[in-house]
Amino acid sequence: MSAVGEFFIHCYGVRMRGGYLRFQAQYLRRIRVPDPKCLSPALVQTLRQAFETQNFELATKAAFEAYQIAAIPT
């Protein structure tokens, strides 16, 4: 649900006619996610809130933190 997840899908998926990305379980299994035990309770709550509210921007911000990625300056 975040830009980080979308990036992985773009890297592993195949672009089909019409510009749609095709991704299968085998591509999703390649994505490495941070160990949930290593995430702070606050970050877990933020991820939960982003999912429940379908907030793409909040999910992206939380994913950057979870993956320890510095935000790209705009």
HTML snippet that shows the backbone in 3Dmol.js (N, CA, C, O; Angstrom):
<script src="https://3Dmol.org/build/3Dmol-min.js"></script>
<div id="view" style="width:600px;height:400px;position:relative"></div>
<script>
const pdb = `
ATOM      1  N   MET A   1       0.815  -1.183   0.000  1.00  0.00           N
ATOM      2  CA  MET A   1       0.000   0.000   0.000  1.00  0.00           C
ATOM      3  C   MET A   1       0.868   1.260   0.000  1.00  0.00           C
ATOM      4  O   MET A   1       0.336   2.369  -0.040  1.00  0.00           O
ATOM      5  N   SER A   2       2.167   1.111   0.043  1.00  0.00           N
ATOM      6  CA  SER A   2       3.058   2.270   0.090  1.00  0.00           C
ATOM      7  C   SER A   2       3.852   2.378  -1.212  1.00  0.00           C
ATOM      8  O   SER A   2       3.845   1.470  -2.044  1.00  0.00           O
ATOM      9  N   ALA A   3       4.528   3.500  -1.363  1.00  0.00           N
ATOM     10  CA  ALA A   3       5.394   3.687  -2.525  1.00  0.00           C
ATOM     11  C   ALA A   3       6.540   2.681  -2.511  1.00  0.00           C
ATOM     12  O   ALA A   3       7.039   2.291  -3.566  1.00  0.00           O
ATOM     13  N   VAL A   4       6.958   2.262  -1.321  1.00  0.00           N
ATOM     14  CA  VAL A   4       8.026   1.266  -1.211  1.00  0.00           C
ATOM     15  C   VAL A   4       7.545  -0.064  -1.781  1.00  0.00           C
ATOM     16  O   VAL A   4       8.248  -0.695  -2.571  1.00  0.00           O
ATOM     17  N   GLY A   5       6.354  -0.488  -1.383  1.00  0.00           N
ATOM     18  CA  GLY A   5       5.788  -1.721  -1.928  1.00  0.00           C
ATOM     19  C   GLY A   5       5.564  -1.628  -3.427  1.00  0.00           C
ATOM     20  O   GLY A   5       5.813  -2.585  -4.161  1.00  0.00           O
ATOM     21  N   GLU A   6       5.099  -0.485  -3.875  1.00  0.00           N
ATOM     22  CA  GLU A   6       4.880  -0.274  -5.309  1.00  0.00           C
ATOM     23  C   GLU A   6       6.204  -0.365  -6.069  1.00  0.00           C
ATOM     24  O   GLU A   6       6.253  -0.904  -7.175  1.00  0.00           O
ATOM     25  N   PHE A   7       7.271   0.162  -5.478  1.00  0.00           N
ATOM     26  CA  PHE A   7       8.589   0.075  -6.097  1.00  0.00           C
ATOM     27  C   PHE A   7       9.006  -1.379  -6.304  1.00  0.00           C
ATOM     28  O   PHE A   7       9.499  -1.744  -7.371  1.00  0.00           O
ATOM     29  N   PHE A   8       8.806  -2.207  -5.274  1.00  0.00           N
ATOM     30  CA  PHE A   8       9.144  -3.628  -5.394  1.00  0.00           C
ATOM     31  C   PHE A   8       8.336  -4.287  -6.511  1.00  0.00           C
ATOM     32  O   PHE A   8       8.877  -5.065  -7.297  1.00  0.00           O
ATOM     33  N   ILE A   9       7.062  -3.981  -6.579  1.00  0.00           N
ATOM     34  CA  ILE A   9       6.208  -4.560  -7.617  1.00  0.00           C
ATOM     35  C   ILE A   9       6.682  -4.124  -9.000  1.00  0.00           C
ATOM     36  O   ILE A   9       6.709  -4.932  -9.928  1.00  0.00           O
ATOM     37  N   HIS A  10       7.053  -2.867  -9.145  1.00  0.00           N
ATOM     38  CA  HIS A  10       7.569  -2.385 -10.428  1.00  0.00           C
ATOM     39  C   HIS A  10       8.858  -3.111 -10.804  1.00  0.00           C
ATOM     40  O   HIS A  10       9.096  -3.391 -11.979  1.00  0.00           O
ATOM     41  N   CYS A  11       9.684  -3.412  -9.814  1.00  0.00           N
ATOM     42  CA  CYS A  11      10.953  -4.094 -10.083  1.00  0.00           C
ATOM     43  C   CYS A  11      10.752  -5.553 -10.481  1.00  0.00           C
ATOM     44  O   CYS A  11      11.432  -6.050 -11.379  1.00  0.00           O
ATOM     45  N   TYR A  12       9.834  -6.232  -9.827  1.00  0.00           N
ATOM     46  CA  TYR A  12       9.655  -7.662 -10.041  1.00  0.00           C
ATOM     47  C   TYR A  12       8.545  -7.998 -11.024  1.00  0.00           C
ATOM     48  O   TYR A  12       8.592  -9.045 -11.670  1.00  0.00           O
ATOM     49  N   GLY A  13       7.560  -7.140 -11.148  1.00  0.00           N
ATOM     50  CA  GLY A  13       6.387  -7.433 -11.976  1.00  0.00           C
ATOM     51  C   GLY A  13       6.662  -7.248 -13.460  1.00  0.00           C
ATOM     52  O   GLY A  13       7.696  -6.714 -13.863  1.00  0.00           O
ATOM     53  N   VAL A  14       5.721  -7.698 -14.247  1.00  0.00           N
ATOM     54  CA  VAL A  14       5.787  -7.576 -15.698  1.00  0.00           C
ATOM     55  C   VAL A  14       4.700  -6.606 -16.118  1.00  0.00           C
ATOM     56  O   VAL A  14       3.565  -6.710 -15.655  1.00  0.00           O
ATOM     57  N   ARG A  15       5.031  -5.667 -16.988  1.00  0.00           N
ATOM     58  CA  ARG A  15       4.043  -4.708 -17.463  1.00  0.00           C
ATOM     59  C   ARG A  15       3.268  -5.330 -18.621  1.00  0.00           C
ATOM     60  O   ARG A  15       3.841  -5.776 -19.615  1.00  0.00           O
ATOM     61  N   MET A  16       1.964  -5.345 -18.459  1.00  0.00           N
ATOM     62  CA  MET A  16       1.087  -5.942 -19.462  1.00  0.00           C
ATOM     63  C   MET A  16       0.523  -4.857 -20.381  1.00  0.00           C
ATOM     64  O   MET A  16       0.732  -3.663 -20.166  1.00  0.00           O
ATOM     65  N   ARG A  17      -0.189  -5.303 -21.401  1.00  0.00           N
ATOM     66  CA  ARG A  17      -0.839  -4.372 -22.315  1.00  0.00           C
ATOM     67  C   ARG A  17      -1.786  -3.478 -21.512  1.00  0.00           C
ATOM     68  O   ARG A  17      -2.482  -3.940 -20.608  1.00  0.00           O
ATOM     69  N   GLY A  18      -1.795  -2.226 -21.852  1.00  0.00           N
ATOM     70  CA  GLY A  18      -2.634  -1.285 -21.125  1.00  0.00           C
ATOM     71  C   GLY A  18      -1.921  -0.655 -19.940  1.00  0.00           C
ATOM     72  O   GLY A  18      -2.499   0.174 -19.238  1.00  0.00           O
ATOM     73  N   GLY A  19      -0.653  -1.046 -19.709  1.00  0.00           N
ATOM     74  CA  GLY A  19       0.130  -0.441 -18.646  1.00  0.00           C
ATOM     75  C   GLY A  19      -0.060  -1.061 -17.277  1.00  0.00           C
ATOM     76  O   GLY A  19       0.497  -0.573 -16.293  1.00  0.00           O
ATOM     77  N   TYR A  20      -0.842  -2.134 -17.199  1.00  0.00           N
ATOM     78  CA  TYR A  20      -1.067  -2.781 -15.909  1.00  0.00           C
ATOM     79  C   TYR A  20       0.122  -3.657 -15.542  1.00  0.00           C
ATOM     80  O   TYR A  20       0.769  -4.256 -16.401  1.00  0.00           O
ATOM     81  N   LEU A  21       0.390  -3.714 -14.242  1.00  0.00           N
ATOM     82  CA  LEU A  21       1.464  -4.578 -13.754  1.00  0.00           C
ATOM     83  C   LEU A  21       0.894  -5.945 -13.404  1.00  0.00           C
ATOM     84  O   LEU A  21      -0.137  -6.055 -12.739  1.00  0.00           O
ATOM     85  N   ARG A  22       1.572  -6.967 -13.858  1.00  0.00           N
ATOM     86  CA  ARG A  22       1.185  -8.331 -13.502  1.00  0.00           C
ATOM     87  C   ARG A  22       2.205  -8.819 -12.483  1.00  0.00           C
ATOM     88  O   ARG A  22       3.409  -8.812 -12.739  1.00  0.00           O
ATOM     89  N   PHE A  23       1.720  -9.230 -11.356  1.00  0.00           N
ATOM     90  CA  PHE A  23       2.622  -9.798 -10.370  1.00  0.00           C
ATOM     91  C   PHE A  23       1.960 -11.015  -9.760  1.00  0.00           C
ATOM     92  O   PHE A  23       0.751 -11.049  -9.533  1.00  0.00           O
ATOM     93  N   GLN A  24       2.765 -11.985  -9.510  1.00  0.00           N
ATOM     94  CA  GLN A  24       2.285 -13.246  -8.993  1.00  0.00           C
ATOM     95  C   GLN A  24       2.896 -13.489  -7.614  1.00  0.00           C
ATOM     96  O   GLN A  24       3.780 -12.757  -7.169  1.00  0.00           O
ATOM     97  N   ALA A  25       2.407 -14.523  -6.959  1.00  0.00           N
ATOM     98  CA  ALA A  25       2.892 -14.846  -5.615  1.00  0.00           C
ATOM     99  C   ALA A  25       4.407 -15.021  -5.592  1.00  0.00           C
ATOM    100  O   ALA A  25       5.064 -14.663  -4.615  1.00  0.00           O
ATOM    101  N   GLN A  26       4.955 -15.571  -6.667  1.00  0.00           N
ATOM    102  CA  GLN A  26       6.405 -15.782  -6.693  1.00  0.00           C
ATOM    103  C   GLN A  26       7.155 -14.453  -6.612  1.00  0.00           C
ATOM    104  O   GLN A  26       8.244 -14.392  -6.042  1.00  0.00           O
ATOM    105  N   TYR A  27       6.579 -13.385  -7.179  1.00  0.00           N
ATOM    106  CA  TYR A  27       7.213 -12.065  -7.087  1.00  0.00           C
ATOM    107  C   TYR A  27       7.043 -11.497  -5.681  1.00  0.00           C
ATOM    108  O   TYR A  27       7.964 -10.886  -5.138  1.00  0.00           O
ATOM    109  N   LEU A  28       5.878 -11.696  -5.101  1.00  0.00           N
ATOM    110  CA  LEU A  28       5.641 -11.173  -3.761  1.00  0.00           C
ATOM    111  C   LEU A  28       6.534 -11.856  -2.726  1.00  0.00           C
ATOM    112  O   LEU A  28       6.937 -11.232  -1.745  1.00  0.00           O
ATOM    113  N   ARG A  29       6.838 -13.118  -2.938  1.00  0.00           N
ATOM    114  CA  ARG A  29       7.714 -13.833  -1.996  1.00  0.00           C
ATOM    115  C   ARG A  29       9.146 -13.313  -2.035  1.00  0.00           C
ATOM    116  O   ARG A  29       9.898 -13.518  -1.082  1.00  0.00           O
ATOM    117  N   ARG A  30       9.533 -12.649  -3.106  1.00  0.00           N
ATOM    118  CA  ARG A  30      10.889 -12.095  -3.196  1.00  0.00           C
ATOM    119  C   ARG A  30      11.079 -10.852  -2.328  1.00  0.00           C
ATOM    120  O   ARG A  30      12.201 -10.503  -1.961  1.00  0.00           O
ATOM    121  N   ILE A  31       9.989 -10.206  -2.013  1.00  0.00           N
ATOM    122  CA  ILE A  31      10.071  -8.965  -1.242  1.00  0.00           C
ATOM    123  C   ILE A  31      10.429  -9.292   0.204  1.00  0.00           C
ATOM    124  O   ILE A  31       9.743 -10.071   0.865  1.00  0.00           O
ATOM    125  N   ARG A  32      11.479  -8.706   0.669  1.00  0.00           N
ATOM    126  CA  ARG A  32      11.913  -8.899   2.050  1.00  0.00           C
ATOM    127  C   ARG A  32      11.334  -7.773   2.891  1.00  0.00           C
ATOM    128  O   ARG A  32      11.469  -6.597   2.555  1.00  0.00           O
ATOM    129  N   VAL A  33      10.706  -8.139   3.958  1.00  0.00           N
ATOM    130  CA  VAL A  33      10.108  -7.147   4.846  1.00  0.00           C
ATOM    131  C   VAL A  33      10.863  -7.139   6.165  1.00  0.00           C
ATOM    132  O   VAL A  33      11.434  -8.153   6.566  1.00  0.00           O
ATOM    133  N   PRO A  34      10.864  -5.998   6.836  1.00  0.00           N
ATOM    134  CA  PRO A  34      11.538  -5.929   8.134  1.00  0.00           C
ATOM    135  C   PRO A  34      10.882  -6.879   9.137  1.00  0.00           C
ATOM    136  O   PRO A  34       9.678  -7.129   9.078  1.00  0.00           O
ATOM    137  N   ASP A  35      11.681  -7.395  10.042  1.00  0.00           N
ATOM    138  CA  ASP A  35      11.179  -8.279  11.097  1.00  0.00           C
ATOM    139  C   ASP A  35      10.247  -7.478  12.002  1.00  0.00           C
ATOM    140  O   ASP A  35      10.659  -6.469  12.576  1.00  0.00           O
ATOM    141  N   PRO A  36       8.994  -7.918  12.134  1.00  0.00           N
ATOM    142  CA  PRO A  36       8.037  -7.168  12.968  1.00  0.00           C
ATOM    143  C   PRO A  36       8.517  -6.972  14.406  1.00  0.00           C
ATOM    144  O   PRO A  36       8.155  -5.985  15.047  1.00  0.00           O
ATOM    145  N   LYS A  37       9.325  -7.896  14.917  1.00  0.00           N
ATOM    146  CA  LYS A  37       9.832  -7.761  16.287  1.00  0.00           C
ATOM    147  C   LYS A  37      10.795  -6.585  16.423  1.00  0.00           C
ATOM    148  O   LYS A  37      11.030  -6.098  17.529  1.00  0.00           O
ATOM    149  N   CYS A  38      11.350  -6.131  15.306  1.00  0.00           N
ATOM    150  CA  CYS A  38      12.316  -5.031  15.342  1.00  0.00           C
ATOM    151  C   CYS A  38      11.659  -3.655  15.173  1.00  0.00           C
ATOM    152  O   CYS A  38      12.336  -2.630  15.242  1.00  0.00           O
ATOM    153  N   LEU A  39      10.338  -3.636  14.952  1.00  0.00           N
ATOM    154  CA  LEU A  39       9.636  -2.373  14.765  1.00  0.00           C
ATOM    155  C   LEU A  39       9.145  -1.852  16.110  1.00  0.00           C
ATOM    156  O   LEU A  39       8.733  -2.623  16.977  1.00  0.00           O
ATOM    157  N   SER A  40       9.194  -0.553  16.266  1.00  0.00           N
ATOM    158  CA  SER A  40       8.718   0.048  17.512  1.00  0.00           C
ATOM    159  C   SER A  40       7.193  -0.046  17.576  1.00  0.00           C
ATOM    160  O   SER A  40       6.525  -0.094  16.544  1.00  0.00           O
ATOM    161  N   PRO A  41       6.653  -0.073  18.787  1.00  0.00           N
ATOM    162  CA  PRO A  41       5.181  -0.100  18.913  1.00  0.00           C
ATOM    163  C   PRO A  41       4.505   1.089  18.230  1.00  0.00           C
ATOM    164  O   PRO A  41       3.409   0.958  17.683  1.00  0.00           O
ATOM    165  N   ALA A  42       5.162   2.244  18.265  1.00  0.00           N
ATOM    166  CA  ALA A  42       4.593   3.431  17.611  1.00  0.00           C
ATOM    167  C   ALA A  42       4.526   3.231  16.097  1.00  0.00           C
ATOM    168  O   ALA A  42       3.540   3.605  15.462  1.00  0.00           O
ATOM    169  N   LEU A  43       5.568   2.645  15.524  1.00  0.00           N
ATOM    170  CA  LEU A  43       5.584   2.401  14.087  1.00  0.00           C
ATOM    171  C   LEU A  43       4.541   1.353  13.699  1.00  0.00           C
ATOM    172  O   LEU A  43       3.882   1.483  12.668  1.00  0.00           O
ATOM    173  N   VAL A  44       4.396   0.330  14.513  1.00  0.00           N
ATOM    174  CA  VAL A  44       3.373  -0.693  14.269  1.00  0.00           C
ATOM    175  C   VAL A  44       1.990  -0.048  14.266  1.00  0.00           C
ATOM    176  O   VAL A  44       1.161  -0.354  13.409  1.00  0.00           O
ATOM    177  N   GLN A  45       1.743   0.841  15.219  1.00  0.00           N
ATOM    178  CA  GLN A  45       0.459   1.536  15.293  1.00  0.00           C
ATOM    179  C   GLN A  45       0.245   2.424  14.065  1.00  0.00           C
ATOM    180  O   GLN A  45      -0.863   2.493  13.534  1.00  0.00           O
ATOM    181  N   THR A  46       1.295   3.095  13.618  1.00  0.00           N
ATOM    182  CA  THR A  46       1.190   3.941  12.432  1.00  0.00           C
ATOM    183  C   THR A  46       0.865   3.105  11.200  1.00  0.00           C
ATOM    184  O   THR A  46       0.023   3.493  10.390  1.00  0.00           O
ATOM    185  N   LEU A  47       1.524   1.968  11.057  1.00  0.00           N
ATOM    186  CA  LEU A  47       1.234   1.080   9.926  1.00  0.00           C
ATOM    187  C   LEU A  47      -0.207   0.580   9.993  1.00  0.00           C
ATOM    188  O   LEU A  47      -0.898   0.525   8.976  1.00  0.00           O
ATOM    189  N   ARG A  48      -0.648   0.224  11.170  1.00  0.00           N
ATOM    190  CA  ARG A  48      -2.031  -0.252  11.350  1.00  0.00           C
ATOM    191  C   ARG A  48      -3.027   0.845  10.970  1.00  0.00           C
ATOM    192  O   ARG A  48      -4.009   0.591  10.272  1.00  0.00           O
ATOM    193  N   GLN A  49      -2.764   2.059  11.435  1.00  0.00           N
ATOM    194  CA  GLN A  49      -3.653   3.181  11.140  1.00  0.00           C
ATOM    195  C   GLN A  49      -3.675   3.475   9.641  1.00  0.00           C
ATOM    196  O   GLN A  49      -4.737   3.740   9.077  1.00  0.00           O
ATOM    197  N   ALA A  50      -2.512   3.429   8.996  1.00  0.00           N
ATOM    198  CA  ALA A  50      -2.445   3.678   7.554  1.00  0.00           C
ATOM    199  C   ALA A  50      -3.273   2.654   6.788  1.00  0.00           C
ATOM    200  O   ALA A  50      -3.965   2.998   5.830  1.00  0.00           O
ATOM    201  N   PHE A  51      -3.200   1.399   7.211  1.00  0.00           N
ATOM    202  CA  PHE A  51      -3.968   0.355   6.551  1.00  0.00           C
ATOM    203  C   PHE A  51      -5.461   0.550   6.778  1.00  0.00           C
ATOM    204  O   PHE A  51      -6.250   0.488   5.834  1.00  0.00           O
ATOM    205  N   GLU A  52      -5.845   0.784   8.013  1.00  0.00           N
ATOM    206  CA  GLU A  52      -7.263   0.918   8.343  1.00  0.00           C
ATOM    207  C   GLU A  52      -7.913   2.112   7.666  1.00  0.00           C
ATOM    208  O   GLU A  52      -9.093   2.059   7.319  1.00  0.00           O
ATOM    209  N   THR A  53      -7.158   3.194   7.471  1.00  0.00           N
ATOM    210  CA  THR A  53      -7.702   4.399   6.844  1.00  0.00           C
ATOM    211  C   THR A  53      -7.377   4.489   5.357  1.00  0.00           C
ATOM    212  O   THR A  53      -7.774   5.436   4.679  1.00  0.00           O
ATOM    213  N   GLN A  54      -6.641   3.479   4.855  1.00  0.00           N
ATOM    214  CA  GLN A  54      -6.225   3.459   3.445  1.00  0.00           C
ATOM    215  C   GLN A  54      -5.467   4.738   3.069  1.00  0.00           C
ATOM    216  O   GLN A  54      -5.678   5.315   2.002  1.00  0.00           O
ATOM    217  N   ASN A  55      -4.585   5.160   3.970  1.00  0.00           N
ATOM    218  CA  ASN A  55      -3.817   6.384   3.798  1.00  0.00           C
ATOM    219  C   ASN A  55      -2.474   6.035   3.155  1.00  0.00           C
ATOM    220  O   ASN A  55      -1.554   5.581   3.835  1.00  0.00           O
ATOM    221  N   PHE A  56      -2.367   6.248   1.837  1.00  0.00           N
ATOM    222  CA  PHE A  56      -1.172   5.913   1.063  1.00  0.00           C
ATOM    223  C   PHE A  56       0.050   6.690   1.548  1.00  0.00           C
ATOM    224  O   PHE A  56       1.137   6.128   1.682  1.00  0.00           O
ATOM    225  N   GLU A  57      -0.134   7.991   1.811  1.00  0.00           N
ATOM    226  CA  GLU A  57       0.998   8.827   2.234  1.00  0.00           C
ATOM    227  C   GLU A  57       1.533   8.396   3.605  1.00  0.00           C
ATOM    228  O   GLU A  57       2.746   8.344   3.813  1.00  0.00           O
ATOM    229  N   LEU A  58       0.637   8.092   4.523  1.00  0.00           N
ATOM    230  CA  LEU A  58       1.065   7.642   5.845  1.00  0.00           C
ATOM    231  C   LEU A  58       1.750   6.281   5.754  1.00  0.00           C
ATOM    232  O   LEU A  58       2.739   6.030   6.444  1.00  0.00           O
ATOM    233  N   ALA A  59       1.228   5.414   4.910  1.00  0.00           N
ATOM    234  CA  ALA A  59       1.840   4.093   4.723  1.00  0.00           C
ATOM    235  C   ALA A  59       3.242   4.231   4.136  1.00  0.00           C
ATOM    236  O   ALA A  59       4.160   3.517   4.542  1.00  0.00           O
ATOM    237  N   THR A  60       3.407   5.134   3.196  1.00  0.00           N
ATOM    238  CA  THR A  60       4.722   5.351   2.588  1.00  0.00           C
ATOM    239  C   THR A  60       5.709   5.885   3.616  1.00  0.00           C
ATOM    240  O   THR A  60       6.851   5.430   3.684  1.00  0.00           O
ATOM    241  N   LYS A  61       5.267   6.847   4.413  1.00  0.00           N
ATOM    242  CA  LYS A  61       6.140   7.417   5.455  1.00  0.00           C
ATOM    243  C   LYS A  61       6.561   6.329   6.447  1.00  0.00           C
ATOM    244  O   LYS A  61       7.728   6.247   6.830  1.00  0.00           O
ATOM    245  N   ALA A  62       5.607   5.504   6.855  1.00  0.00           N
ATOM    246  CA  ALA A  62       5.904   4.429   7.803  1.00  0.00           C
ATOM    247  C   ALA A  62       6.817   3.377   7.172  1.00  0.00           C
ATOM    248  O   ALA A  62       7.705   2.851   7.843  1.00  0.00           O
ATOM    249  N   ALA A  63       6.610   3.069   5.906  1.00  0.00           N
ATOM    250  CA  ALA A  63       7.460   2.089   5.223  1.00  0.00           C
ATOM    251  C   ALA A  63       8.895   2.604   5.107  1.00  0.00           C
ATOM    252  O   ALA A  63       9.848   1.845   5.287  1.00  0.00           O
ATOM    253  N   PHE A  64       9.045   3.906   4.802  1.00  0.00           N
ATOM    254  CA  PHE A  64      10.393   4.476   4.774  1.00  0.00           C
ATOM    255  C   PHE A  64      11.086   4.275   6.112  1.00  0.00           C
ATOM    256  O   PHE A  64      12.263   3.916   6.166  1.00  0.00           O
ATOM    257  N   GLU A  65      10.354   4.507   7.182  1.00  0.00           N
ATOM    258  CA  GLU A  65      10.930   4.336   8.527  1.00  0.00           C
ATOM    259  C   GLU A  65      11.242   2.864   8.806  1.00  0.00           C
ATOM    260  O   GLU A  65      12.303   2.547   9.343  1.00  0.00           O
ATOM    261  N   ALA A  66      10.330   1.975   8.446  1.00  0.00           N
ATOM    262  CA  ALA A  66      10.524   0.544   8.706  1.00  0.00           C
ATOM    263  C   ALA A  66      11.728  -0.002   7.942  1.00  0.00           C
ATOM    264  O   ALA A  66      12.480  -0.822   8.467  1.00  0.00           O
ATOM    265  N   TYR A  67      11.908   0.449   6.711  1.00  0.00           N
ATOM    266  CA  TYR A  67      13.031  -0.015   5.885  1.00  0.00           C
ATOM    267  C   TYR A  67      14.296   0.820   6.116  1.00  0.00           C
ATOM    268  O   TYR A  67      15.345   0.549   5.533  1.00  0.00           O
ATOM    269  N   GLN A  68      14.180   1.831   6.968  1.00  0.00           N
ATOM    270  CA  GLN A  68      15.291   2.733   7.268  1.00  0.00           C
ATOM    271  C   GLN A  68      15.818   3.409   6.008  1.00  0.00           C
ATOM    272  O   GLN A  68      17.023   3.447   5.754  1.00  0.00           O
ATOM    273  N   ILE A  69      14.880   3.940   5.226  1.00  0.00           N
ATOM    274  CA  ILE A  69      15.192   4.646   3.988  1.00  0.00           C
ATOM    275  C   ILE A  69      15.019   6.140   4.261  1.00  0.00           C
ATOM    276  O   ILE A  69      13.989   6.567   4.784  1.00  0.00           O
ATOM    277  N   ALA A  70      16.021   6.921   3.907  1.00  0.00           N
ATOM    278  CA  ALA A  70      15.906   8.368   4.045  1.00  0.00           C
ATOM    279  C   ALA A  70      14.959   8.875   2.961  1.00  0.00           C
ATOM    280  O   ALA A  70      15.060   8.470   1.803  1.00  0.00           O
ATOM    281  N   ALA A  71      14.060   9.743   3.332  1.00  0.00           N
ATOM    282  CA  ALA A  71      13.103  10.293   2.361  1.00  0.00           C
ATOM    283  C   ALA A  71      13.854  11.077   1.299  1.00  0.00           C
ATOM    284  O   ALA A  71      14.846  11.750   1.578  1.00  0.00           O
ATOM    285  N   ILE A  72      13.365  10.975   0.096  1.00  0.00           N
ATOM    286  CA  ILE A  72      13.971  11.683  -1.029  1.00  0.00           C
ATOM    287  C   ILE A  72      13.530  13.142  -0.970  1.00  0.00           C
ATOM    288  O   ILE A  72      12.332  13.414  -0.889  1.00  0.00           O
ATOM    289  N   PRO A  73      14.466  14.081  -1.008  1.00  0.00           N
ATOM    290  CA  PRO A  73      14.080  15.504  -0.941  1.00  0.00           C
ATOM    291  C   PRO A  73      13.264  15.887  -2.175  1.00  0.00           C
ATOM    292  O   PRO A  73      13.530  15.418  -3.282  1.00  0.00           O
ATOM    293  N   THR A  74      12.275  16.739  -1.968  1.00  0.00           N
ATOM    294  CA  THR A  74      11.432  17.204  -3.078  1.00  0.00           C
ATOM    295  C   THR A  74      11.745  18.595  -3.491  1.00  0.00           C
ATOM    296  O   THR A  74      11.119  19.121  -4.411  1.00  0.00           O
TER     297      THR A  74
END
`;
const viewer = $3Dmol.createViewer("view");
viewer.addModel(pdb, "pdb");
viewer.setStyle({}, {cartoon: {color: "spectrum"}});
viewer.zoomTo();
viewer.render();
</script>
